[in-house]
Amino acid sequence: MNVTEAPVKKSIAVKASVEDAFKVFTEGFDTWWPRAHHIGKQPLVKAVIETHAGGRCFGREADGTECDWGRVLSWEPPTRILFTWQINGHWQFDPDPAHASEIEVRFHADGPAQTTVEVEHRYFERLVDGENVHGAIRSGGGWPALLDSYARMVKDQSSTG
Amino acid sequence: MLEYLIARPHPVGELADHFDVSRPAISKHLRILKHANLVRERREGRNRIYELNPAGIEALRAYFDRFWTDALAAFKRAAEHKNHGGLT
């Protein structure tokens, strides 16, 4: 009945202790989060994951505007963090957890200064939000940004094969 | 509209019955979705059938597949930089 997408799974070996790896991933989120991955109208100044269960994931812009994009579901230092990426049919934050994709990150200590970090990003199909799509069609608003974004992705995808 | 198409393919007339807007407005939105590769169209006799384009939904997954490759490489640089005393 529903279309489900396979999760994206990635892992990487890092020359750092599991504690340091976890700390850089979370407290140091801004030091590595790709700047272009931001939904606001102005450039991203600081990328933040609040370091506790229930914490917000957001990007801060120059004028102080904060653009939420997810929530921390589980906070288990230094081995696991589960957070969401939940952007709706208006290409905006959707607070409904049923409309959230999930990102699980696990940190495995392979040695005192060697850690494997595994990322699984899943439930992409939840992001297709029929309620908002329906509303957007009725009101005639909200679509262009979403479609532009999707179209760019599709174009990028086809241009890279 | 995508919600209906996720459930199953629909003839355009049947899709229009779900919405309180004109048939041309439905057709216009289907064209936009088709242009964005989110849906695709095929003919069955006289009917035009719209269905979800798996490649369109797949595009979002593909975006994150590339995103996480890049993001983890950046994370590795940051973590190893910290380990060598670059950050406090």
gemmi code that builds the backbone of each chain (N, CA, C; Angstrom):
import gemmi

chains = {
    "A": [
        ("MET", (0.842, -1.201, 0.000), (0.000, 0.000, 0.000), (0.878, 1.252, 0.000)),
        ("ASN", (1.738, 1.343, 0.999), (2.626, 2.502, 1.043), (3.926, 2.226, 0.295)),
        ("VAL", (4.465, 3.298, -0.256), (5.776, 3.209, -0.878), (6.811, 3.402, 0.217)),
        ("THR", (7.686, 2.426, 0.405), (8.740, 2.615, 1.395), (10.068, 2.674, 0.677)),
        ("GLU", (10.922, 3.512, 1.204), (12.239, 3.690, 0.627), (13.269, 3.016, 1.525)),
        ("ALA", (14.253, 2.383, 0.929), (15.336, 1.803, 1.717), (16.061, 2.920, 2.464)),
        ("PRO", (16.500, 2.635, 3.691), (17.262, 3.650, 4.417), (18.589, 3.951, 3.722)),
        ("VAL", (19.111, 5.137, 3.965), (20.486, 5.450, 3.578), (21.375, 5.012, 4.733)),
        ("LYS", (22.370, 4.170, 4.446), (23.296, 3.704, 5.490), (24.724, 4.051, 5.092)),
        ("LYS", (25.428, 4.671, 6.029), (26.819, 5.050, 5.774), (27.629, 4.760, 7.022)),
        ("SER", (28.902, 4.491, 6.851), (29.764, 4.421, 8.029), (31.121, 4.996, 7.669)),
        ("ILE", (31.826, 5.437, 8.705), (33.137, 6.025, 8.479), (34.020, 5.725, 9.687)),
        ("ALA", (35.296, 5.472, 9.420), (36.270, 5.226, 10.491), (36.952, 6.539, 10.831)),
        ("VAL", (37.019, 6.833, 12.120), (37.574, 8.106, 12.577), (38.687, 7.847, 13.582)),
        ("LYS", (39.801, 8.542, 13.402), (40.901, 8.403, 14.371), (40.637, 9.341, 15.540)),
        ("ALA", (39.794, 8.893, 16.445), (39.453, 9.661, 17.650), (38.779, 8.694, 18.613)),
        ("SER", (38.802, 9.033, 19.893), (38.122, 8.182, 20.864), (36.619, 8.276, 20.640)),
        ("VAL", (35.881, 7.301, 21.150), (34.438, 7.316, 20.971), (33.824, 8.551, 21.654)),
        ("GLU", (34.407, 8.967, 22.759), (33.900, 10.161, 23.459), (34.099, 11.414, 22.613)),
        ("ASP", (35.312, 11.542, 22.040), (35.592, 12.715, 21.200), (34.732, 12.702, 19.937)),
        ("ALA", (34.567, 11.515, 19.350), (33.765, 11.419, 18.125), (32.332, 11.865, 18.409)),
        ("PHE", (31.786, 11.384, 19.517), (30.415, 11.750, 19.883), (30.312, 13.259, 20.130)),
        ("LYS", (31.325, 13.792, 20.815), (31.313, 15.210, 21.172), (31.382, 16.106, 19.924)),
        ("VAL", (32.243, 15.735, 18.991), (32.359, 16.536, 17.766), (31.062, 16.446, 16.958)),
        ("PHE", (30.475, 15.243, 16.923), (29.243, 15.078, 16.144), (28.130, 15.967, 16.690)),
        ("THR", (28.051, 16.099, 18.009), (26.910, 16.772, 18.643), (27.237, 18.213, 19.040)),
        ("GLU", (28.101, 18.385, 20.051), (28.467, 19.748, 20.481), (29.173, 20.491, 19.359)),
        ("GLY", (29.945, 19.731, 18.564), (30.691, 20.347, 17.472), (29.964, 20.284, 16.141)),
        ("PHE", (28.646, 20.105, 16.202), (27.830, 19.950, 14.992), (28.138, 21.025, 13.944)),
        ("ASP", (28.286, 22.258, 14.438), (28.512, 23.388, 13.528), (29.860, 23.306, 12.799)),
        ("THR", (30.812, 22.531, 13.363), (32.143, 22.478, 12.750), (32.184, 21.612, 11.494)),
        ("TRP", (31.126, 20.809, 11.269), (31.194, 19.915, 10.102), (29.919, 19.891, 9.263)),
        ("TRP", (28.794, 20.360, 9.802), (27.520, 20.295, 9.064), (27.618, 21.109, 7.769)),
        ("PRO", (27.322, 20.485, 6.619), (27.441, 21.206, 5.341), (26.569, 22.471, 5.304)),
        ("ARG", (27.175, 23.599, 4.960), (26.487, 24.898, 5.065), (25.292, 25.007, 4.119)),
        ("ALA", (25.355, 24.306, 3.003), (24.281, 24.463, 2.015), (23.006, 23.738, 2.451)),
        ("HIS", (23.145, 22.857, 3.449), (21.980, 22.070, 3.877), (21.181, 22.879, 4.893)),
        ("HIS", (20.423, 23.852, 4.386), (19.745, 24.812, 5.255), (18.498, 25.291, 4.534)),
        ("ILE", (17.366, 25.357, 5.263), (16.105, 25.660, 4.587), (15.699, 27.124, 4.664)),
        ("GLY", (16.432, 27.936, 5.438), (16.026, 29.336, 5.627), (16.333, 30.199, 4.413)),
        ("LYS", (15.939, 31.473, 4.509), (16.113, 32.399, 3.382), (17.488, 33.045, 3.389)),
        ("GLN", (18.113, 33.120, 4.579), (19.427, 33.746, 4.686), (20.485, 32.663, 4.929)),
        ("PRO", (21.755, 33.034, 4.736), (22.805, 32.036, 4.954), (22.826, 31.540, 6.398)),
        ("LEU", (23.268, 30.296, 6.544), (23.376, 29.657, 7.853), (24.588, 30.219, 8.601)),
        ("VAL", (24.372, 30.654, 9.841), (25.472, 31.158, 10.663), (25.951, 30.081, 11.622)),
        ("LYS", (25.005, 29.358, 12.221), (25.402, 28.297, 13.150), (24.394, 27.147, 13.089)),
        ("ALA", (24.927, 25.928, 12.968), (24.090, 24.717, 12.961), (24.142, 24.095, 14.351)),
        ("VAL", (22.967, 23.797, 14.909), (22.897, 23.378, 16.314), (22.061, 22.108, 16.478)),
        ("ILE", (22.601, 21.156, 17.276), (21.798, 20.066, 17.843), (21.846, 20.255, 19.349)),
        ("GLU", (20.700, 20.465, 19.983), (20.683, 20.602, 21.439), (20.987, 19.243, 22.063)),
        ("THR", (21.847, 19.263, 23.092), (22.477, 18.030, 23.572), (21.675, 17.331, 24.672)),
        ("HIS", (20.422, 17.034, 24.375), (19.598, 16.265, 25.310), (18.385, 15.721, 24.559)),
        ("ALA", (17.766, 14.658, 25.123), (16.566, 14.100, 24.499), (15.486, 15.174, 24.478)),
        ("GLY", (14.795, 15.311, 23.360), (13.787, 16.354, 23.213), (14.368, 17.667, 22.705)),
        ("GLY", (15.703, 17.718, 22.552), (16.353, 18.938, 22.080), (16.002, 19.253, 20.632)),
        ("ARG", (16.202, 20.514, 20.258), (15.902, 20.957, 18.901), (17.129, 20.814, 17.998)),
        ("CYS", (16.861, 20.603, 16.720), (17.902, 20.674, 15.702), (17.531, 21.862, 14.819)),
        ("PHE", (18.426, 22.815, 14.696), (18.056, 24.019, 13.949), (19.286, 24.714, 13.373)),
        ("GLY", (19.002, 25.634, 12.448), (20.036, 26.484, 11.902), (19.747, 27.927, 12.307)),
        ("ARG", (20.784, 28.650, 12.742), (20.598, 30.057, 13.115), (21.139, 30.945, 12.008)),
        ("GLU", (20.345, 31.972, 11.647), (20.756, 32.917, 10.604), (21.321, 34.181, 11.239)),
        ("ALA", (21.873, 35.062, 10.405), (22.601, 36.237, 10.901), (21.747, 37.130, 11.804)),
        ("ASP", (20.462, 37.276, 11.478), (19.607, 38.157, 12.288), (19.011, 37.441, 13.504)),
        ("GLY", (19.466, 36.223, 13.756), (18.980, 35.489, 14.916), (17.822, 34.551, 14.630)),
        ("THR", (17.281, 34.615, 13.415), (16.204, 33.692, 13.042), (16.681, 32.247, 13.186)),
        ("GLU", (15.859, 31.419, 13.831), (16.214, 30.017, 13.989), (15.257, 29.151, 13.175)),
        ("CYS", (15.804, 28.313, 12.299), (15.003, 27.450, 11.430), (15.110, 26.020, 11.928)),
        ("ASP", (14.042, 25.550, 12.595), (14.032, 24.172, 13.088), (13.934, 23.197, 11.934)),
        ("TRP", (14.611, 22.078, 12.041), (14.447, 21.016, 11.049), (14.323, 19.646, 11.689)),
        ("GLY", (14.507, 19.530, 13.019), (14.391, 18.203, 13.625), (14.385, 18.260, 15.140)),
        ("ARG", (14.303, 17.089, 15.736), (14.280, 16.931, 17.185), (15.180, 15.772, 17.577)),
        ("VAL", (15.780, 15.858, 18.766), (16.553, 14.753, 19.313), (15.583, 13.789, 19.995)),
        ("LEU", (15.506, 12.551, 19.513), (14.593, 11.563, 20.100), (15.275, 10.775, 21.212)),
        ("SER", (16.557, 10.503, 21.033), (17.263, 9.696, 22.020), (18.692, 10.211, 22.145)),
        ("TRP", (19.142, 10.364, 23.373), (20.461, 10.936, 23.655), (21.208, 9.971, 24.552)),
        ("GLU", (22.162, 9.230, 23.984), (22.873, 8.177, 24.725), (24.383, 8.324, 24.532)),
        ("PRO", (24.990, 9.375, 25.117), (26.435, 9.546, 24.953), (27.209, 8.406, 25.628)),
        ("PRO", (28.311, 7.923, 25.054), (28.893, 8.400, 23.790), (28.645, 7.416, 22.643)),
        ("THR", (27.554, 6.636, 22.718), (27.423, 5.555, 21.730), (26.284, 5.732, 20.731)),
        ("ARG", (25.277, 6.539, 21.033), (24.125, 6.581, 20.125), (23.368, 7.897, 20.253)),
        ("ILE", (22.912, 8.406, 19.110), (21.975, 9.533, 19.097), (20.954, 9.259, 17.995)),
        ("LEU", (19.695, 9.554, 18.302), (18.623, 9.396, 17.326), (17.938, 10.754, 17.192)),
        ("PHE", (17.903, 11.285, 15.968), (17.240, 12.573, 15.772), (16.456, 12.545, 14.469)),
        ("THR", (15.647, 13.556, 14.248), (14.747, 13.551, 13.097), (15.110, 14.660, 12.113)),
        ("TRP", (14.656, 14.468, 10.903), (14.671, 15.537, 9.882), (13.247, 15.575, 9.376)),
        ("GLN", (12.498, 16.648, 9.686), (11.063, 16.670, 9.419), (10.641, 17.970, 8.732)),
        ("ILE", (10.651, 17.902, 7.423), (10.348, 19.061, 6.587), (9.134, 18.698, 5.735)),
        ("ASN", (8.109, 19.550, 5.749), (6.830, 19.168, 5.138), (6.697, 19.596, 3.674)),
        ("GLY", (5.461, 19.456, 3.171), (5.165, 19.792, 1.791), (5.329, 21.269, 1.456)),
        ("HIS", (5.506, 22.121, 2.464), (5.821, 23.536, 2.220), (7.319, 23.780, 2.339)),
        ("TRP", (8.067, 22.695, 2.451), (9.520, 22.789, 2.646), (9.833, 23.541, 3.934)),
        ("GLN", (9.000, 23.275, 4.943), (9.183, 23.906, 6.255), (9.102, 22.846, 7.336)),
        ("PHE", (9.532, 23.201, 8.545), (9.500, 22.275, 9.669), (8.066, 21.836, 9.952)),
        ("ASP", (7.870, 20.524, 10.095), (6.569, 19.953, 10.439), (6.719, 19.260, 11.795)),
        ("PRO", (6.087, 19.804, 12.850), (6.320, 19.275, 14.201), (5.716, 17.889, 14.451)),
        ("ASP", (4.872, 17.401, 13.549), (4.240, 16.097, 13.756), (5.273, 14.968, 13.612)),
        ("PRO", (5.512, 14.217, 14.704), (6.529, 13.145, 14.636), (6.201, 12.078, 13.597)),
        ("ALA", (4.915, 11.947, 13.227), (4.542, 10.948, 12.217), (5.027, 11.357, 10.830)),
        ("HIS", (5.431, 12.618, 10.671), (5.905, 13.124, 9.387), (7.413, 13.327, 9.387)),
        ("ALA", (8.104, 12.580, 10.242), (9.541, 12.795, 10.415), (10.350, 11.639, 9.852)),
        ("SER", (11.410, 11.954, 9.132), (12.409, 10.932, 8.842), (13.333, 10.857, 10.058)),
        ("GLU", (13.951, 9.705, 10.263), (14.818, 9.507, 11.435), (16.256, 9.286, 11.014)),
        ("ILE", (17.162, 9.827, 11.837), (18.591, 9.617, 11.622), (19.158, 9.001, 12.896)),
        ("GLU", (19.632, 7.764, 12.772), (20.254, 7.092, 13.914), (21.755, 7.066, 13.694)),
        ("VAL", (22.508, 7.492, 14.698), (23.967, 7.491, 14.609), (24.517, 6.661, 15.755)),
        ("ARG", (25.332, 5.661, 15.409), (25.960, 4.801, 16.418), (27.471, 4.977, 16.369)),
        ("PHE", (28.085, 5.009, 17.545), (29.529, 5.177, 17.680), (30.100, 3.922, 18.326)),
        ("HIS", (30.973, 3.211, 17.592), (31.592, 1.995, 18.115), (33.068, 2.265, 18.370)),
        ("ALA", (33.515, 1.978, 19.615), (34.938, 2.128, 19.923), (35.687, 0.923, 19.370)),
        ("ASP", (36.595, 1.158, 18.416), (37.430, 0.079, 17.878), (38.775, 0.042, 18.590)),
        ("GLY", (39.086, 1.111, 19.301), (40.345, 1.227, 20.031), (40.296, 2.523, 20.811)),
        ("PRO", (41.356, 2.818, 21.593), (41.354, 4.034, 22.416), (41.212, 5.316, 21.581)),
        ("ALA", (41.727, 5.272, 20.348), (41.651, 6.461, 19.488), (41.160, 6.071, 18.102)),
        ("GLN", (40.222, 5.146, 18.067), (39.692, 4.689, 16.779), (38.205, 4.352, 16.953)),
        ("THR", (37.367, 5.026, 16.164), (35.919, 4.862, 16.312), (35.275, 4.674, 14.943)),
        ("THR", (34.318, 3.760, 14.875), (33.501, 3.648, 13.667), (32.167, 4.333, 13.928)),
        ("VAL", (31.793, 5.224, 13.033), (30.528, 5.953, 13.156), (29.602, 5.469, 12.047)),
        ("GLU", (28.422, 4.994, 12.441), (27.436, 4.493, 11.481), (26.209, 5.399, 11.497)),
        ("VAL", (25.775, 5.794, 10.312), (24.577, 6.631, 10.169), (23.524, 5.857, 9.392)),
        ("GLU", (22.308, 5.842, 9.913), (21.184, 5.302, 9.144), (20.089, 6.361, 9.096)),
        ("HIS", (19.766, 6.811, 7.884), (18.700, 7.804, 7.682), (17.533, 7.064, 7.045)),
        ("ARG", (16.362, 7.052, 7.722), (15.249, 6.200, 7.277), (13.914, 6.936, 7.329)),
        ("TYR", (12.885, 6.269, 6.810), (11.502, 6.762, 6.788), (11.321, 7.994, 5.907)),
        ("PHE", (11.977, 8.011, 4.753), (11.801, 9.134, 3.812), (10.344, 9.259, 3.375)),
        ("GLU", (9.662, 8.102, 3.277), (8.289, 8.116, 2.781), (7.352, 8.900, 3.705)),
        ("ARG", (7.723, 9.031, 4.988), (6.864, 9.789, 5.910), (6.840, 11.278, 5.559)),
        ("LEU", (7.851, 11.735, 4.833), (7.968, 13.166, 4.529), (6.959, 13.614, 3.477)),
        ("VAL", (6.405, 12.664, 2.728), (5.381, 13.034, 1.760), (4.085, 13.215, 2.533)),
        ("ASP", (3.701, 14.450, 2.732), (2.631, 14.795, 3.655), (1.366, 15.140, 2.875)),
        ("GLY", (0.486, 14.160, 2.738), (-0.712, 14.351, 1.924), (-1.595, 15.483, 2.401)),
        ("GLU", (-1.729, 15.645, 3.697), (-2.575, 16.697, 4.256), (-2.109, 18.071, 3.761)),
        ("ASN", (-0.817, 18.304, 3.837), (-0.284, 19.593, 3.401), (-0.318, 19.735, 1.889)),
        ("VAL", (-0.106, 18.633, 1.202), (-0.177, 18.680, -0.258), (-1.593, 19.068, -0.679)),
        ("HIS", (-2.569, 18.421, -0.060), (-3.965, 18.726, -0.329), (-4.253, 20.208, -0.047)),
        ("GLY", (-3.827, 20.665, 1.145), (-4.049, 22.062, 1.517), (-3.365, 23.027, 0.570)),
        ("ALA", (-2.173, 22.666, 0.149), (-1.418, 23.549, -0.743), (-2.115, 23.670, -2.092)),
        ("ILE", (-2.695, 22.568, -2.545), (-3.398, 22.599, -3.822), (-4.637, 23.485, -3.714)),
        ("ARG", (-5.344, 23.346, -2.600), (-6.558, 24.143, -2.416), (-6.247, 25.632, -2.293)),
        ("SER", (-5.160, 25.957, -1.603), (-4.863, 27.374, -1.381), (-3.999, 27.946, -2.496)),
        ("GLY", (-3.401, 27.086, -3.277), (-2.552, 27.563, -4.372), (-1.195, 28.040, -3.906)),
        ("GLY", (-0.846, 27.771, -2.646), (0.444, 28.247, -2.145), (1.350, 27.111, -1.732)),
        ("GLY", (2.576, 27.438, -1.483), (3.474, 26.474, -0.870), (4.213, 25.547, -1.813)),
        ("TRP", (3.655, 25.367, -2.998), (4.262, 24.389, -3.897), (5.598, 24.785, -4.515)),
        ("PRO", (5.725, 26.022, -4.960), (6.921, 26.318, -5.765), (8.241, 25.951, -5.097)),
        ("ALA", (8.355, 26.273, -3.793), (9.639, 26.011, -3.132), (9.918, 24.510, -3.093)),
        ("LEU", (8.876, 23.738, -2.751), (9.051, 22.289, -2.679), (9.433, 21.730, -4.043)),
        ("LEU", (8.687, 22.156, -5.044), (8.931, 21.602, -6.377), (10.280, 22.026, -6.922)),
        ("ASP", (10.650, 23.281, -6.646), (11.969, 23.728, -7.085), (13.052, 22.850, -6.467)),
        ("SER", (12.879, 22.581, -5.164), (13.881, 21.794, -4.468), (13.948, 20.375, -5.016)),
        ("TYR", (12.760, 19.777, -5.174), (12.730, 18.426, -5.725), (13.314, 18.409, -7.134)),
        ("ALA", (12.921, 19.410, -7.914), (13.376, 19.445, -9.305), (14.899, 19.553, -9.370)),
        ("ARG", (15.465, 20.350, -8.469), (16.927, 20.469, -8.438), (17.570, 19.133, -8.100)),
        ("MET", (16.955, 18.436, -7.111), (17.499, 17.126, -6.728), (17.447, 16.163, -7.902)),
        ("VAL", (16.283, 16.162, -8.566), (16.112, 15.235, -9.680), (17.105, 15.570, -10.786)),
        ("LYS", (17.274, 16.870, -11.023), (18.196, 17.316, -12.065), (19.625, 16.921, -11.695)),
        ("ASP", (19.980, 17.182, -10.437), (21.321, 16.814, -9.969), (21.551, 15.319, -10.142)),
        ("GLN", (20.494, 14.586, -9.769), (20.613, 13.134, -9.827), (20.829, 12.666, -11.263)),
        ("SER", (20.048, 13.252, -12.193), (20.154, 12.789, -13.570), (21.459, 13.265, -14.206)),
        ("SER", (21.957, 14.417, -13.767), (23.190, 14.924, -14.374), (24.412, 14.155, -13.884)),
        ("THR", (24.263, 13.504, -12.710), (25.394, 12.715, -12.222), (25.198, 11.230, -12.517)),
        ("GLY", (24.135, 10.934, -13.284), (23.888, 9.555, -13.648), (23.169, 8.827, -12.539)),
    ],
    "B": [
        ("MET", (-2.612, 15.226, -3.105), (-2.711, 14.448, -4.340), (-1.703, 13.304, -4.367)),
        ("LEU", (-0.489, 13.623, -3.867), (0.519, 12.555, -3.807), (0.067, 11.425, -2.897)),
        ("GLU", (-0.700, 11.799, -1.846), (-1.178, 10.775, -0.914), (-2.028, 9.727, -1.645)),
        ("TYR", (-2.891, 10.207, -2.548), (-3.725, 9.272, -3.307), (-2.872, 8.439, -4.252)),
        ("LEU", (-1.880, 9.076, -4.843), (-1.048, 8.364, -5.816), (-0.092, 7.386, -5.141)),
        ("ILE", (0.259, 7.683, -3.868), (1.081, 6.734, -3.122), (0.289, 5.448, -2.921)),
        ("ALA", (-1.027, 5.609, -2.661), (-1.871, 4.445, -2.410), (-1.974, 3.565, -3.652)),
        ("ARG", (-2.233, 4.190, -4.809), (-2.350, 3.418, -6.065), (-2.441, 4.388, -7.241)),
        ("PRO", (-2.190, 3.890, -8.453), (-2.367, 4.743, -9.630), (-3.832, 5.142, -9.790)),
        ("HIS", (-4.077, 6.358, -10.313), (-5.442, 6.854, -10.492), (-5.636, 7.400, -11.901)),
        ("PRO", (-6.813, 7.151, -12.513), (-7.173, 7.916, -13.712), (-7.400, 9.374, -13.303)),
        ("VAL", (-7.140, 10.301, -14.212), (-7.191, 11.718, -13.856), (-8.583, 12.124, -13.365)),
        ("GLY", (-9.633, 11.551, -13.957), (-10.994, 11.915, -13.553), (-11.298, 11.511, -12.119)),
        ("GLU", (-10.771, 10.377, -11.723), (-10.991, 9.874, -10.373), (-10.240, 10.739, -9.359)),
        ("LEU", (-9.045, 11.181, -9.740), (-8.279, 12.080, -8.871), (-9.056, 13.370, -8.639)),
        ("ALA", (-9.637, 13.892, -9.719), (-10.363, 15.165, -9.646), (-11.525, 15.070, -8.656)),
        ("ASP", (-12.133, 13.880, -8.552), (-13.266, 13.708, -7.628), (-12.873, 13.926, -6.171)),
        ("HIS", (-11.580, 13.752, -5.865), (-11.128, 13.900, -4.478), (-10.982, 15.361, -4.058)),
        ("PHE", (-10.952, 16.268, -5.027), (-10.623, 17.659, -4.707), (-11.724, 18.611, -5.143)),
        ("ASP", (-11.872, 19.639, -4.338), (-12.918, 20.625, -4.583), (-12.368, 21.771, -5.439)),
        ("VAL", (-11.699, 21.409, -6.531), (-11.188, 22.424, -7.459), (-11.511, 21.965, -8.879)),
        ("SER", (-11.315, 22.863, -9.833), (-11.709, 22.559, -11.217), (-10.803, 21.499, -11.842)),
        ("ARG", (-11.312, 20.839, -12.842), (-10.533, 19.836, -13.567), (-9.263, 20.426, -14.197)),
        ("PRO", (-9.346, 21.633, -14.799), (-8.094, 22.232, -15.321), (-7.061, 22.474, -14.232)),
        ("ALA", (-7.531, 22.838, -13.015), (-6.581, 23.062, -11.917), (-5.893, 21.750, -11.539)),
        ("ILE", (-6.659, 20.662, -11.546), (-6.078, 19.339, -11.271), (-5.032, 18.994, -12.337)),
        ("SER", (-5.416, 19.224, -13.585), (-4.490, 18.911, -14.684), (-3.215, 19.731, -14.584)),
        ("LYS", (-3.375, 20.997, -14.193), (-2.208, 21.874, -14.064), (-1.261, 21.335, -12.987)),
        ("HIS", (-1.829, 20.949, -11.845), (-0.977, 20.432, -10.772), (-0.328, 19.111, -11.152)),
        ("LEU", (-1.054, 18.284, -11.889), (-0.446, 17.028, -12.348), (0.720, 17.304, -13.289)),
        ("ARG", (0.580, 18.343, -14.127), (1.679, 18.699, -15.037), (2.903, 19.134, -14.243)),
        ("ILE", (2.650, 19.924, -13.164), (3.774, 20.388, -12.339), (4.471, 19.195, -11.667)),
        ("LEU", (3.654, 18.286, -11.134), (4.224, 17.092, -10.479), (4.999, 16.240, -11.475)),
        ("LYS", (4.449, 16.181, -12.693), (5.100, 15.393, -13.735), (6.427, 16.048, -14.140)),
        ("HIS", (6.374, 17.380, -14.253), (7.582, 18.128, -14.614), (8.680, 17.925, -13.565)),
        ("ALA", (8.268, 17.811, -12.296), (9.234, 17.605, -11.206), (9.619, 16.136, -11.069)),
        ("ASN", (9.108, 15.297, -11.978), (9.405, 13.863, -11.966), (8.868, 13.143, -10.742)),
        ("LEU", (7.892, 13.744, -10.069), (7.310, 13.073, -8.903), (6.239, 12.072, -9.323)),
        ("VAL", (5.538, 12.369, -10.424), (4.548, 11.420, -10.936), (4.829, 11.171, -12.423)),
        ("ARG", (4.249, 10.104, -12.945), (4.360, 9.849, -14.375), (2.977, 9.472, -14.910)),
        ("GLU", (2.848, 9.589, -16.223), (1.550, 9.427, -16.865), (1.635, 8.284, -17.869)),
        ("ARG", (0.585, 7.482, -17.955), (0.515, 6.486, -19.035), (-0.930, 6.420, -19.526)),
        ("ARG", (-1.108, 5.858, -20.718), (-2.454, 5.764, -21.292), (-2.947, 4.337, -21.227)),
        ("GLU", (-4.200, 4.207, -20.843), (-4.890, 2.910, -20.915), (-6.170, 3.157, -21.684)),
        ("GLY", (-6.187, 2.802, -22.958), (-7.341, 3.107, -23.790), (-7.527, 4.613, -23.857)),
        ("ARG", (-8.695, 5.080, -23.443), (-8.975, 6.515, -23.485), (-8.536, 7.225, -22.212)),
        ("ASN", (-8.199, 6.451, -21.179), (-7.874, 7.057, -19.882), (-6.400, 7.439, -19.773)),
        ("ARG", (-6.189, 8.575, -19.102), (-4.834, 8.932, -18.717), (-4.678, 8.524, -17.246)),
        ("ILE", (-3.708, 7.646, -16.968), (-3.479, 7.157, -15.610), (-2.238, 7.856, -15.047)),
        ("TYR", (-2.396, 8.390, -13.835), (-1.236, 8.974, -13.161), (-0.798, 8.062, -12.039)),
        ("GLU", (0.521, 7.914, -11.899), (1.062, 7.100, -10.810), (2.340, 7.747, -10.299)),
        ("LEU", (2.707, 7.342, -9.084), (3.923, 7.874, -8.493), (5.126, 7.444, -9.322)),
        ("ASN", (6.017, 8.358, -9.546), (7.254, 8.013, -10.231), (8.276, 7.585, -9.177)),
        ("PRO", (8.602, 6.289, -9.108), (9.533, 5.847, -8.060), (10.852, 6.615, -8.131)),
        ("ALA", (11.245, 7.008, -9.308), (12.511, 7.744, -9.449), (12.439, 9.112, -8.782)),
        ("GLY", (11.226, 9.718, -8.749), (11.072, 11.039, -8.129), (11.230, 10.986, -6.626)),
        ("ILE", (10.574, 10.006, -5.988), (10.718, 9.848, -4.549), (12.136, 9.399, -4.216)),
        ("GLU", (12.644, 8.568, -5.089), (14.016, 8.081, -4.923), (15.021, 9.237, -4.935)),
        ("ALA", (14.648, 10.334, -5.616), (15.562, 11.474, -5.709), (15.874, 12.052, -4.334)),
        ("LEU", (14.850, 12.061, -3.458), (15.080, 12.591, -2.113), (16.069, 11.702, -1.361)),
        ("ARG", (15.879, 10.389, -1.506), (16.799, 9.450, -0.871), (18.212, 9.624, -1.450)),
        ("ALA", (18.276, 9.773, -2.762), (19.581, 9.940, -3.416), (20.276, 11.211, -2.927)),
        ("TYR", (19.464, 12.252, -2.716), (20.012, 13.503, -2.195), (20.690, 13.254, -0.850)),
        ("PHE", (19.999, 12.525, 0.051), (20.567, 12.271, 1.374), (21.714, 11.262, 1.318)),
        ("ASP", (21.675, 10.368, 0.350), (22.784, 9.431, 0.196), (24.075, 10.210, -0.074)),
        ("ARG", (23.982, 11.164, -0.992), (25.166, 11.998, -1.278), (25.478, 12.903, -0.105)),
        ("PHE", (24.405, 13.456, 0.480), (24.596, 14.372, 1.599), (25.401, 13.717, 2.722)),
        ("TRP", (25.011, 12.479, 3.115), (25.688, 11.835, 4.257), (27.119, 11.441, 3.923)),
        ("THR", (27.389, 11.114, 2.682), (28.768, 10.845, 2.286), (29.631, 12.082, 2.514)),
        ("ASP", (29.132, 13.217, 2.047), (29.872, 14.475, 2.203), (29.957, 14.888, 3.665)),
        ("ALA", (28.814, 14.760, 4.374), (28.753, 15.220, 5.760), (29.690, 14.399, 6.644)),
        ("LEU", (29.725, 13.076, 6.430), (30.588, 12.233, 7.273), (32.065, 12.480, 6.985)),
        ("ALA", (32.385, 12.784, 5.745), (33.776, 13.122, 5.419), (34.167, 14.403, 6.151)),
        ("ALA", (33.257, 15.361, 6.185), (33.516, 16.621, 6.896), (33.604, 16.363, 8.404)),
        ("PHE", (32.736, 15.481, 8.899), (32.759, 15.128, 10.323), (34.097, 14.487, 10.697)),
        ("LYS", (34.569, 13.577, 9.846), (35.853, 12.893, 10.110), (36.989, 13.920, 10.215)),
        ("ARG", (36.989, 14.885, 9.292), (38.032, 15.918, 9.337), (37.958, 16.689, 10.647)),
        ("ALA", (36.733, 17.046, 11.060), (36.559, 17.827, 12.290), (36.986, 17.008, 13.510)),
        ("ALA", (36.588, 15.728, 13.556), (36.899, 14.878, 14.715), (38.403, 14.637, 14.825)),
        ("GLU", (39.063, 14.424, 13.697), (40.500, 14.122, 13.733), (41.301, 15.390, 13.971)),
        ("HIS", (40.768, 16.506, 13.529), (41.398, 17.796, 13.796), (41.395, 18.056, 15.305)),
        ("LYS", (40.246, 17.782, 15.941), (40.114, 17.961, 17.381), (41.109, 17.058, 18.111)),
        ("ASN", (41.213, 15.807, 17.610), (42.084, 14.831, 18.244), (43.548, 15.260, 18.224)),
        ("HIS", (43.906, 16.070, 17.231), (45.285, 16.547, 17.144), (45.462, 17.913, 17.770)),
        ("GLY", (44.555, 18.294, 18.613), (44.713, 19.517, 19.378), (44.265, 20.769, 18.659)),
        ("GLY", (43.564, 20.629, 17.556), (43.136, 21.799, 16.803), (41.999, 22.551, 17.463)),
        ("LEU", (41.162, 21.791, 18.167), (40.045, 22.414, 18.873), (40.171, 22.095, 20.358)),
        ("THR", (39.556, 22.908, 21.168), (39.589, 22.608, 22.595), (38.367, 21.794, 22.965)),
    ],
}
model = gemmi.Model(1)
for chain_id, residues in chains.items():
    chain = gemmi.Chain(chain_id)
    for i, (resn, *xyz) in enumerate(residues, 1):
        res = gemmi.Residue()
        res.name, res.seqid = resn, gemmi.SeqId(i, " ")
        for name, pos in zip(("N", "CA", "C"), xyz):
            atom = gemmi.Atom()
            atom.name, atom.element = name, gemmi.Element(name[0])
            atom.pos, atom.b_iso = gemmi.Position(*pos), 0.0
            res.add_atom(atom)
        chain.add_residue(res)
    model.add_chain(chain)
structure = gemmi.Structure()
structure.add_model(model)
structure.setup_entities()
